[in-house]
């Protein structure tokens, strides 16, 4: 989704940003139905970003519609409300602090912590350690995040 965002925000390329968003939606649905831990993460990312008003382009809306439509066809996983709320609030805090902290402080640690959204990483690790998620969900979440950062680097280098 990072590449899609950058294409839309920087290049104003609605067609390619929507195309990559749809690919992201399909991959996210596959992960969502494959594993409950992934479902918690992806669904909380969507809800948290909606609450943080981060779904702000047509490419986001198309991606969201595709994700929800495919998820409704294949089936929504059965999730517990408490864990889902923990994940949603964590994503919301990460997204809000990602925008606010650099404007409020020069503290290098806090800026890096929220620039790379470490709060959700810590919560996913804690949920894995407590047995709510498989430890592989944490590993996959870290790999997902590395790919997200890598997409930004690729965009900057080739666009």
Helices and strands as residue ranges (DSSP letters): H 2-11, H 14-34, H 36-51, H 58-74, H 81-104, H 108-115, H 118-129, H 135-158
